[in-house]
Amino acid sequence: MSSVELHFANVLIGSSVDFKQTQQKMETGQVKTVDDLFGISEEATRKYRQYLARATPDDLAAKVDFGSRFSMKPSKRKLITQAVTHSMRHWAQISTFLRQQGRKPDWVHDFLMSSAME
């Protein structure tokens, strides 16, 4: 649920939108509501699904060159894994913050207990 996830999705599909453009949405006030924030996540999810629908094992093993921004060249598979775990950490932070504020969750947090993938 962040500009990082959207950036990684853009990299996977070969979009020319770079991280600075994506981050600028957040910093310039273009993201004003919770719906705007979730919109970024939904856009990233659409792009991941678009990529994964056609990705072959060779596509997933392909290395990503971030240029001078990072010295590493991870595989696209690793990039997807980073995006998924990045999101989970943020959700855990939000959940912890809400509990600290006295708000009790009214949904199932554990994947195993959810109805997902039934």
Biotite code that builds the C-alpha atoms (Angstrom):
import biotite.structure as struc

atoms = struc.array([
    struc.Atom([0.000, 0.000, 0.000], chain_id="A", res_id=1, res_name="MET", atom_name="CA", element="C"),
    struc.Atom([2.568, 2.508, -0.989], chain_id="A", res_id=2, res_name="SER", atom_name="CA", element="C"),
    struc.Atom([4.348, 4.314, -3.704], chain_id="A", res_id=3, res_name="SER", atom_name="CA", element="C"),
    struc.Atom([7.148, 1.739, -3.450], chain_id="A", res_id=4, res_name="VAL", atom_name="CA", element="C"),
    struc.Atom([4.776, -1.080, -4.385], chain_id="A", res_id=5, res_name="GLU", atom_name="CA", element="C"),
    struc.Atom([3.437, 0.933, -7.303], chain_id="A", res_id=6, res_name="LEU", atom_name="CA", element="C"),
    struc.Atom([6.973, 1.719, -8.405], chain_id="A", res_id=7, res_name="HIS", atom_name="CA", element="C"),
    struc.Atom([7.920, -1.971, -8.345], chain_id="A", res_id=8, res_name="PHE", atom_name="CA", element="C"),
    struc.Atom([4.774, -2.829, -10.316], chain_id="A", res_id=9, res_name="ALA", atom_name="CA", element="C"),
    struc.Atom([5.685, -0.189, -12.898], chain_id="A", res_id=10, res_name="ASN", atom_name="CA", element="C"),
    struc.Atom([9.176, -1.695, -13.187], chain_id="A", res_id=11, res_name="VAL", atom_name="CA", element="C"),
    struc.Atom([7.709, -5.169, -13.752], chain_id="A", res_id=12, res_name="LEU", atom_name="CA", element="C"),
    struc.Atom([5.416, -4.094, -16.581], chain_id="A", res_id=13, res_name="ILE", atom_name="CA", element="C"),
    struc.Atom([8.040, -1.879, -18.191], chain_id="A", res_id=14, res_name="GLY", atom_name="CA", element="C"),
    struc.Atom([6.274, 1.415, -17.506], chain_id="A", res_id=15, res_name="SER", atom_name="CA", element="C"),
    struc.Atom([8.278, 4.587, -17.971], chain_id="A", res_id=16, res_name="SER", atom_name="CA", element="C"),
    struc.Atom([6.850, 6.041, -14.736], chain_id="A", res_id=17, res_name="VAL", atom_name="CA", element="C"),
    struc.Atom([9.735, 6.296, -12.294], chain_id="A", res_id=18, res_name="ASP", atom_name="CA", element="C"),
    struc.Atom([9.854, 6.283, -8.501], chain_id="A", res_id=19, res_name="PHE", atom_name="CA", element="C"),
    struc.Atom([10.164, 10.061, -8.229], chain_id="A", res_id=20, res_name="LYS", atom_name="CA", element="C"),
    struc.Atom([6.960, 10.551, -10.213], chain_id="A", res_id=21, res_name="GLN", atom_name="CA", element="C"),
    struc.Atom([5.141, 8.025, -8.063], chain_id="A", res_id=22, res_name="THR", atom_name="CA", element="C"),
    struc.Atom([6.501, 9.466, -4.804], chain_id="A", res_id=23, res_name="GLN", atom_name="CA", element="C"),
    struc.Atom([5.604, 12.968, -5.927], chain_id="A", res_id=24, res_name="GLN", atom_name="CA", element="C"),
    struc.Atom([1.907, 12.041, -5.764], chain_id="A", res_id=25, res_name="LYS", atom_name="CA", element="C"),
    struc.Atom([2.332, 11.448, -2.053], chain_id="A", res_id=26, res_name="MET", atom_name="CA", element="C"),
    struc.Atom([4.480, 14.484, -1.332], chain_id="A", res_id=27, res_name="GLU", atom_name="CA", element="C"),
    struc.Atom([2.525, 17.084, -3.312], chain_id="A", res_id=28, res_name="THR", atom_name="CA", element="C"),
    struc.Atom([-0.806, 16.412, -1.668], chain_id="A", res_id=29, res_name="GLY", atom_name="CA", element="C"),
    struc.Atom([-2.362, 14.551, -4.578], chain_id="A", res_id=30, res_name="GLN", atom_name="CA", element="C"),
    struc.Atom([-3.106, 11.792, -2.086], chain_id="A", res_id=31, res_name="VAL", atom_name="CA", element="C"),
    struc.Atom([-5.618, 13.451, 0.222], chain_id="A", res_id=32, res_name="LYS", atom_name="CA", element="C"),
    struc.Atom([-7.934, 10.718, 1.409], chain_id="A", res_id=33, res_name="THR", atom_name="CA", element="C"),
    struc.Atom([-7.812, 7.120, 2.524], chain_id="A", res_id=34, res_name="VAL", atom_name="CA", element="C"),
    struc.Atom([-9.494, 6.259, -0.785], chain_id="A", res_id=35, res_name="ASP", atom_name="CA", element="C"),
    struc.Atom([-6.636, 7.966, -2.643], chain_id="A", res_id=36, res_name="ASP", atom_name="CA", element="C"),
    struc.Atom([-4.135, 5.923, -0.651], chain_id="A", res_id=37, res_name="LEU", atom_name="CA", element="C"),
    struc.Atom([-5.976, 2.678, -1.336], chain_id="A", res_id=38, res_name="PHE", atom_name="CA", element="C"),
    struc.Atom([-6.163, 3.720, -4.986], chain_id="A", res_id=39, res_name="GLY", atom_name="CA", element="C"),
    struc.Atom([-2.371, 3.555, -5.177], chain_id="A", res_id=40, res_name="ILE", atom_name="CA", element="C"),
    struc.Atom([-2.475, 0.031, -3.798], chain_id="A", res_id=41, res_name="SER", atom_name="CA", element="C"),
    struc.Atom([-5.246, -0.990, -6.186], chain_id="A", res_id=42, res_name="GLU", atom_name="CA", element="C"),
    struc.Atom([-3.317, 0.383, -9.160], chain_id="A", res_id=43, res_name="GLU", atom_name="CA", element="C"),
    struc.Atom([-0.233, -1.564, -8.085], chain_id="A", res_id=44, res_name="ALA", atom_name="CA", element="C"),
    struc.Atom([-2.283, -4.740, -7.609], chain_id="A", res_id=45, res_name="THR", atom_name="CA", element="C"),
    struc.Atom([-3.757, -4.421, -11.110], chain_id="A", res_id=46, res_name="ARG", atom_name="CA", element="C"),
    struc.Atom([-0.264, -4.089, -12.553], chain_id="A", res_id=47, res_name="LYS", atom_name="CA", element="C"),
    struc.Atom([1.082, -7.081, -10.590], chain_id="A", res_id=48, res_name="TYR", atom_name="CA", element="C"),
    struc.Atom([-1.820, -9.182, -11.835], chain_id="A", res_id=49, res_name="ARG", atom_name="CA", element="C"),
    struc.Atom([-1.226, -7.974, -15.387], chain_id="A", res_id=50, res_name="GLN", atom_name="CA", element="C"),
    struc.Atom([2.428, -8.980, -15.152], chain_id="A", res_id=51, res_name="TYR", atom_name="CA", element="C"),
    struc.Atom([1.851, -12.312, -13.401], chain_id="A", res_id=52, res_name="LEU", atom_name="CA", element="C"),
    struc.Atom([-0.865, -13.349, -15.874], chain_id="A", res_id=53, res_name="ALA", atom_name="CA", element="C"),
    struc.Atom([1.768, -13.608, -18.603], chain_id="A", res_id=54, res_name="ARG", atom_name="CA", element="C"),
    struc.Atom([5.032, -14.098, -16.705], chain_id="A", res_id=55, res_name="ALA", atom_name="CA", element="C"),
    struc.Atom([7.115, -17.150, -17.514], chain_id="A", res_id=56, res_name="THR", atom_name="CA", element="C"),
    struc.Atom([9.809, -18.628, -15.269], chain_id="A", res_id=57, res_name="PRO", atom_name="CA", element="C"),
    struc.Atom([12.374, -16.804, -17.425], chain_id="A", res_id=58, res_name="ASP", atom_name="CA", element="C"),
    struc.Atom([10.501, -13.505, -16.946], chain_id="A", res_id=59, res_name="ASP", atom_name="CA", element="C"),
    struc.Atom([10.510, -13.983, -13.175], chain_id="A", res_id=60, res_name="LEU", atom_name="CA", element="C"),
    struc.Atom([14.235, -14.772, -13.182], chain_id="A", res_id=61, res_name="ALA", atom_name="CA", element="C"),
    struc.Atom([15.085, -11.666, -15.226], chain_id="A", res_id=62, res_name="ALA", atom_name="CA", element="C"),
    struc.Atom([17.186, -9.128, -13.369], chain_id="A", res_id=63, res_name="LYS", atom_name="CA", element="C"),
    struc.Atom([16.016, -5.575, -12.757], chain_id="A", res_id=64, res_name="VAL", atom_name="CA", element="C"),
    struc.Atom([18.505, -2.771, -13.175], chain_id="A", res_id=65, res_name="ASP", atom_name="CA", element="C"),
    struc.Atom([17.706, 0.179, -10.927], chain_id="A", res_id=66, res_name="PHE", atom_name="CA", element="C"),
    struc.Atom([20.552, 2.150, -12.427], chain_id="A", res_id=67, res_name="GLY", atom_name="CA", element="C"),
    struc.Atom([22.487, 4.371, -10.057], chain_id="A", res_id=68, res_name="SER", atom_name="CA", element="C"),
    struc.Atom([19.665, 4.397, -7.462], chain_id="A", res_id=69, res_name="ARG", atom_name="CA", element="C"),
    struc.Atom([20.670, 0.975, -6.099], chain_id="A", res_id=70, res_name="PHE", atom_name="CA", element="C"),
    struc.Atom([23.798, -1.085, -6.643], chain_id="A", res_id=71, res_name="SER", atom_name="CA", element="C"),
    struc.Atom([21.853, -4.356, -6.679], chain_id="A", res_id=72, res_name="MET", atom_name="CA", element="C"),
    struc.Atom([20.095, -6.097, -9.561], chain_id="A", res_id=73, res_name="LYS", atom_name="CA", element="C"),
    struc.Atom([17.361, -8.298, -8.047], chain_id="A", res_id=74, res_name="PRO", atom_name="CA", element="C"),
    struc.Atom([15.268, -10.733, -10.040], chain_id="A", res_id=75, res_name="SER", atom_name="CA", element="C"),
    struc.Atom([11.677, -9.787, -10.799], chain_id="A", res_id=76, res_name="LYS", atom_name="CA", element="C"),
    struc.Atom([10.630, -12.673, -8.527], chain_id="A", res_id=77, res_name="ARG", atom_name="CA", element="C"),
    struc.Atom([12.549, -11.078, -5.660], chain_id="A", res_id=78, res_name="LYS", atom_name="CA", element="C"),
    struc.Atom([11.026, -7.685, -6.449], chain_id="A", res_id=79, res_name="LEU", atom_name="CA", element="C"),
    struc.Atom([7.515, -9.145, -6.155], chain_id="A", res_id=80, res_name="ILE", atom_name="CA", element="C"),
    struc.Atom([8.399, -10.843, -2.877], chain_id="A", res_id=81, res_name="THR", atom_name="CA", element="C"),
    struc.Atom([9.753, -7.558, -1.501], chain_id="A", res_id=82, res_name="GLN", atom_name="CA", element="C"),
    struc.Atom([6.553, -5.733, -2.473], chain_id="A", res_id=83, res_name="ALA", atom_name="CA", element="C"),
    struc.Atom([4.375, -8.335, -0.726], chain_id="A", res_id=84, res_name="VAL", atom_name="CA", element="C"),
    struc.Atom([6.402, -8.360, 2.491], chain_id="A", res_id=85, res_name="THR", atom_name="CA", element="C"),
    struc.Atom([6.706, -4.556, 2.425], chain_id="A", res_id=86, res_name="HIS", atom_name="CA", element="C"),
    struc.Atom([2.927, -4.282, 2.419], chain_id="A", res_id=87, res_name="SER", atom_name="CA", element="C"),
    struc.Atom([2.536, -6.803, 5.246], chain_id="A", res_id=88, res_name="MET", atom_name="CA", element="C"),
    struc.Atom([4.869, -4.804, 7.467], chain_id="A", res_id=89, res_name="ARG", atom_name="CA", element="C"),
    struc.Atom([2.837, -1.664, 6.912], chain_id="A", res_id=90, res_name="HIS", atom_name="CA", element="C"),
    struc.Atom([-0.428, -3.438, 7.709], chain_id="A", res_id=91, res_name="TRP", atom_name="CA", element="C"),
    struc.Atom([1.136, -4.764, 10.919], chain_id="A", res_id=92, res_name="ALA", atom_name="CA", element="C"),
    struc.Atom([2.214, -1.240, 11.852], chain_id="A", res_id=93, res_name="GLN", atom_name="CA", element="C"),
    struc.Atom([-1.288, 0.120, 11.223], chain_id="A", res_id=94, res_name="ILE", atom_name="CA", element="C"),
    struc.Atom([-2.886, -2.702, 13.191], chain_id="A", res_id=95, res_name="SER", atom_name="CA", element="C"),
    struc.Atom([-0.524, -2.163, 16.138], chain_id="A", res_id=96, res_name="THR", atom_name="CA", element="C"),
    struc.Atom([-1.158, 1.579, 16.131], chain_id="A", res_id=97, res_name="PHE", atom_name="CA", element="C"),
    struc.Atom([-4.941, 1.099, 16.123], chain_id="A", res_id=98, res_name="LEU", atom_name="CA", element="C"),
    struc.Atom([-4.768, -1.367, 19.037], chain_id="A", res_id=99, res_name="ARG", atom_name="CA", element="C"),
    struc.Atom([-2.562, 1.092, 20.958], chain_id="A", res_id=100, res_name="GLN", atom_name="CA", element="C"),
    struc.Atom([-5.258, 3.722, 20.424], chain_id="A", res_id=101, res_name="GLN", atom_name="CA", element="C"),
    struc.Atom([-7.854, 1.404, 21.965], chain_id="A", res_id=102, res_name="GLY", atom_name="CA", element="C"),
    struc.Atom([-9.541, 0.410, 18.709], chain_id="A", res_id=103, res_name="ARG", atom_name="CA", element="C"),
    struc.Atom([-10.475, -3.234, 18.567], chain_id="A", res_id=104, res_name="LYS", atom_name="CA", element="C"),
    struc.Atom([-10.361, -4.886, 15.147], chain_id="A", res_id=105, res_name="PRO", atom_name="CA", element="C"),
    struc.Atom([-13.595, -6.371, 13.847], chain_id="A", res_id=106, res_name="ASP", atom_name="CA", element="C"),
    struc.Atom([-12.024, -8.566, 11.174], chain_id="A", res_id=107, res_name="TRP", atom_name="CA", element="C"),
    struc.Atom([-9.908, -11.692, 11.021], chain_id="A", res_id=108, res_name="VAL", atom_name="CA", element="C"),
    struc.Atom([-6.209, -10.849, 10.755], chain_id="A", res_id=109, res_name="HIS", atom_name="CA", element="C"),
    struc.Atom([-4.798, -14.334, 10.291], chain_id="A", res_id=110, res_name="ASP", atom_name="CA", element="C"),
    struc.Atom([-4.691, -15.586, 6.720], chain_id="A", res_id=111, res_name="PHE", atom_name="CA", element="C"),
    struc.Atom([-5.289, -19.175, 7.846], chain_id="A", res_id=112, res_name="LEU", atom_name="CA", element="C"),
    struc.Atom([-8.524, -18.158, 9.580], chain_id="A", res_id=113, res_name="MET", atom_name="CA", element="C"),
    struc.Atom([-9.767, -16.017, 6.676], chain_id="A", res_id=114, res_name="SER", atom_name="CA", element="C"),
    struc.Atom([-11.950, -17.154, 3.800], chain_id="A", res_id=115, res_name="SER", atom_name="CA", element="C"),
    struc.Atom([-9.251, -16.237, 1.250], chain_id="A", res_id=116, res_name="ALA", atom_name="CA", element="C"),
    struc.Atom([-8.293, -18.956, -1.241], chain_id="A", res_id=117, res_name="MET", atom_name="CA", element="C"),
    struc.Atom([-11.162, -21.234, -0.237], chain_id="A", res_id=118, res_name="GLU", atom_name="CA", element="C"),
])
